[in-house]
Amino acid sequence: MRHRRLLITFLILTNVAVLDARTWTEVGTGRSFEGDLIKIEDGKAVVRREDGKVFRVPLARLSKPDQAFIETATKGAADPAQARTTGATGDGAFAQHAPPVTVKATAIKGKGKDRSAGLEVKNIGAKSITAFVVQLQFLNADGSIGKDVPHTQSGFFGQAKTKLSRGKTYTIEVASFFMQDDTESIDGVVTSVDFDDGTNWPAMPDTPPSQNGDDPVSAEMIGVVGSGKTSIPVIACYNYGGKPVKGVLYRIEYLDAAGEVVGRTNYGHSGAEKPIMEKGKGKVMIGGESPAEGAVTAQVTVRSVTFMDDSRWKP
């Protein structure tokens, strides 16, 4: 059953008396907890539990009775502002994250198993690149993605330790192995870039996602890379737990202006021997299906977290 969600983001409430404690329920997990509503801030209900622990719960995650309670309790305290989610611009479009490279596809040549094409990746940034990851996209006639495959490139021009300097171009040769019979063209979206000074793109935002209760990892959508049917969501994650994290699985729900779910996608990221997030550190992840048609905002829910000691957390 699709839940109609309130996506009203209220202005920060100040000088508002703490409301009586009540039991709050999250619609996605069915999890309940008791606490006092302190304020509404940045689209989240700030609730303080009896033990002093403060929870910041997105309004759209709360049950309909909880949403109705908030709307009644805060009526007149502040004027509702336009719905927003970090990563969405004021006109409702998802913010574009431009990588420090351009990608230009060449036309597919040949027939059958002899088909081939190329992706020309040009460094337009200020720093030299040591490695990048590009999502190879094999497109149908209508521009939709028939298949996509990640490709990691480290070392250029046939040498393992070379760099892609500013203004230089490197061509990835794409064979027919992943091409389907109806593949009309190819494209590519760069999802990660490592620079020679040890930094990388995309960088973690200055302000990490707010912690949701006791959840060890929080996540929120901060935009997309690419455009249209080939765009890919950009998610900022932060490890609030006490142990290094080696794997995260999250779900993105795309919502229209009325708060209806118009699309869902799941994505996971994991490391092998090294953690993807140390405790107290964040990571930007890029992956999942492009925003559904009609979507103006998104909700991200962390579904599971795997720690380096192989223990696992689920909500």
C-alpha positions in Angstrom: 0.0 0.0 0.0 1.4 3.3 -1.0 1.6 5.8 1.9 0.7 9.4 1.2 3.5 11.4 2.8 3.6 15.0 4.0 6.7 16.7 2.7 6.1 20.1 4.3 9.3 21.5 5.6 8.6 23.9 8.4 10.8 26.8 9.3 12.9 26.4 12.4 10.6 26.9 15.4 12.1 28.9 18.2 10.6 29.7 21.6 8.1 26.9 21.3 7.2 25.0 24.4 8.1 21.3 24.4 5.0 19.2 23.7 3.8 16.3 25.7 5.5 12.9 25.1 3.9 10.5 22.7 4.7 7.3 20.9 6.2 7.9 17.4 6.1 5.3 14.7 8.2 5.1 11.5 6.1 3.8 8.5 8.9 2.0 6.7 10.2 -0.1 9.6 7.3 -0.1 12.1 9.7 0.9 14.8 8.2 2.9 17.6 9.7 5.1 20.3 8.5 7.5 22.9 9.7 11.1 23.3 8.9 14.8 23.4 8.6 16.9 20.3 11.1 19.7 20.6 10.9 21.4 17.2 10.6 20.9 13.5 13.9 21.7 11.7 15.0 21.2 8.1 12.1 18.8 7.4 12.7 16.6 10.5 10.9 16.2 13.7 13.4 16.7 16.6 12.3 14.4 19.4 14.0 14.0 22.8 13.6 10.6 24.5 13.3 10.3 28.3 17.0 9.3 28.6 18.0 12.6 26.9 18.8 11.0 23.5 17.7 13.3 20.6 16.3 11.8 17.4 15.9 13.7 14.1 13.3 11.9 12.1 12.3 13.0 8.5 8.6 14.0 8.5 7.9 11.7 5.6 9.1 8.6 7.6 6.5 9.2 10.4 3.1 7.6 10.5 0.0 9.5 9.3 -1.2 10.1 12.9 2.2 11.5 13.8 2.2 13.8 10.8 -1.3 15.0 11.6 -0.3 15.6 15.3 2.7 17.7 14.1 0.6 19.7 11.7 -2.0 20.5 14.4 0.6 21.2 17.1 2.6 23.6 15.0 -0.2 25.4 13.2 0.4 29.1 13.6 3.8 28.7 15.0 5.5 29.1 11.6 4.5 29.4 8.0 5.2 26.3 6.0 8.0 26.6 3.5 8.3 24.9 0.2 9.1 21.2 0.4 12.8 20.5 -0.1 15.4 17.7 0.2 19.1 18.3 0.3 20.3 17.9 -3.3 17.1 19.3 -4.9 17.2 22.9 -6.3 14.4 25.4 -5.7 12.6 24.6 -9.0 12.2 20.9 -8.0 15.0 19.5 -10.2 17.8 17.4 -8.7 21.1 19.3 -8.3 23.7 18.4 -10.9 27.2 17.4 -9.7 29.6 18.1 -12.5 32.8 15.9 -12.5 36.2 17.4 -13.3 36.1 15.5 -16.6 34.1 15.4 -19.7 32.9 12.2 -21.4 32.3 12.0 -25.2 31.1 8.8 -26.8 32.1 7.7 -30.3 29.6 5.9 -32.6 29.3 2.1 -32.6 31.1 0.6 -35.6 30.9 -2.8 -37.1 28.3 -5.5 -36.7 27.5 -8.4 -34.3 30.5 -9.5 -32.2 32.7 -7.2 -34.2 31.0 -4.0 -32.9 33.1 -1.5 -31.0 33.0 2.1 -29.7 34.9 4.4 -27.5 34.6 6.9 -24.6 36.9 9.9 -24.7 37.5 11.1 -21.1 39.1 14.6 -20.9 40.5 16.1 -17.7 39.0 19.6 -17.5 40.0 20.1 -13.8 42.9 21.9 -12.2 44.6 18.8 -10.9 46.1 15.6 -12.4 44.1 12.4 -12.2 45.5 9.1 -11.0 42.3 7.0 -11.4 38.6 7.3 -12.2 35.5 5.1 -12.3 33.0 5.5 -15.1 29.7 3.8 -15.4 29.5 2.5 -19.0 26.0 2.7 -20.3 24.7 0.7 -23.2 21.6 2.6 -24.5 18.5 1.6 -26.3 17.0 3.5 -29.2 14.8 5.6 -26.9 17.8 6.6 -24.8 17.0 4.3 -21.9 19.8 2.2 -20.3 19.7 -1.4 -21.5 22.8 -2.4 -19.4 25.4 -0.6 -17.4 28.8 -1.7 -16.3 31.3 0.0 -14.0 34.8 0.5 -15.4 37.8 1.5 -13.3 40.8 3.2 -15.0 44.1 3.6 -13.2 47.2 4.2 -15.2 47.0 5.8 -18.7 48.6 5.4 -22.1 49.8 1.9 -21.3 51.8 2.8 -18.2 50.6 1.8 -14.7 51.7 4.9 -12.8 51.0 7.6 -15.3 48.6 10.5 -14.6 45.9 12.1 -16.7 47.1 15.7 -16.7 44.9 18.8 -17.1 43.6 19.1 -20.7 44.6 15.6 -21.6 42.2 13.0 -23.1 42.2 9.2 -22.6 40.0 6.9 -24.7 38.4 3.8 -23.3 37.9 1.2 -25.9 34.5 -0.5 -25.6 34.1 -4.0 -27.2 30.8 -5.8 -28.0 31.0 -8.1 -25.0 28.4 -6.1 -23.0 26.4 -4.8 -26.0 22.9 -6.2 -26.4 21.3 -6.9 -29.8 19.2 -3.6 -29.4 22.1 -1.5 -28.2 22.0 1.7 -30.3 24.7 3.8 -28.7 26.9 4.0 -25.6 27.5 6.7 -23.0 29.4 7.0 -19.7 28.9 8.8 -16.4 32.0 9.4 -14.2 31.2 8.4 -10.6 34.6 8.8 -8.9 37.9 10.6 -9.5 41.2 10.3 -7.6 43.7 13.2 -7.8 47.4 13.1 -7.5 47.3 15.1 -4.2 45.3 12.4 -2.4 41.9 14.1 -2.7 39.0 12.8 -4.6 35.7 13.7 -6.3 32.9 13.9 -5.3 33.9 15.4 -1.9 31.9 14.9 1.3 29.7 17.9 2.1 30.8 20.2 4.9 27.7 19.2 6.9 27.1 15.4 7.1 23.6 13.9 7.1 21.9 14.2 10.6 21.9 11.0 12.6 18.5 9.2 12.7 18.1 8.1 16.3 20.7 5.4 17.2 21.3 4.4 13.5 25.1 3.9 13.0 25.0 5.3 9.5 22.9 8.1 8.1 22.4 8.9 4.4 20.7 11.5 2.2 20.5 12.3 -1.4 22.6 15.4 -2.4 22.0 15.4 -6.2 22.8 13.4 -9.3 25.5 13.0 -11.9 24.5 12.8 -15.5 21.2 14.0 -16.8 17.8 12.6 -17.8 17.4 8.9 -18.2 21.1 8.3 -17.7 21.5 10.2 -14.4 22.7 8.5 -11.3 21.8 9.5 -7.7 24.5 10.9 -5.4 24.3 9.9 -1.7 26.2 11.3 1.2 26.7 8.8 4.1 28.2 9.3 7.5 29.3 6.7 10.1 28.0 7.7 13.5 28.8 4.3 15.0 31.7 3.1 17.0 33.2 0.7 14.5 34.6 1.0 11.0 32.1 0.1 8.2 32.8 -2.1 5.2 29.4 -2.2 3.7 26.2 -0.2 3.4 22.9 -0.9 1.7 20.3 1.8 1.2 17.0 2.4 -0.5 16.0 5.5 -2.3 12.3 6.4 -2.7 11.5 9.0 -5.3 8.4 11.2 -4.5 6.3 13.5 -6.5 4.9 16.9 -5.4 2.0 15.2 -3.6 4.3 13.0 -1.6 3.4 9.8 -3.5 6.2 7.2 -4.2 6.8 7.2 -7.9 9.9 5.0 -7.9 12.3 3.0 -5.8 15.9 1.9 -6.1 18.3 0.0 -3.9 22.0 0.3 -3.9 24.9 -1.2 -1.9 28.6 -0.4 -1.5 31.1 -2.6 0.1 34.9 -2.9 0.6 36.9 -6.1 1.0 39.9 -5.7 3.3 39.6 -2.0 4.0 36.7 -0.1 5.5 34.7 2.3 3.3 34.0 4.5 6.3 36.0 4.8 9.5 34.1 5.8 12.6 33.3 9.5 12.5 33.9 9.7 8.8 31.7 10.1 5.7 31.7 8.9 2.1 29.8 9.9 -1.0 28.4 7.0 -2.9 27.0 7.1 -6.5 24.7 4.4 -7.6 21.1 3.4 -8.2 18.5 4.0 -10.8 17.8 7.6 -12.1 15.0 9.6 -10.5 11.6 8.5 -11.7 9.5 10.7 -14.0 7.6 13.2 -11.9 9.9 13.0 -8.9 10.7 16.3 -7.1 12.4 14.9 -4.0 13.8 11.7 -2.5 14.0 9.9 0.8 17.0 7.7 1.6 16.7 4.8 4.1 19.7 2.8 5.3 18.7 -0.9 5.2 21.8 -2.6 6.6 25.3 -1.8 7.7 28.2 -4.4 7.8 31.1 -3.6 10.0 34.7 -4.7 9.6 34.3 -7.4 12.3 31.5 -8.9 10.1 28.8 -7.9 12.6 25.7 -6.4 10.9 23.1 -3.8 11.8 19.5 -3.7 10.5 16.7 -1.3 11.5 
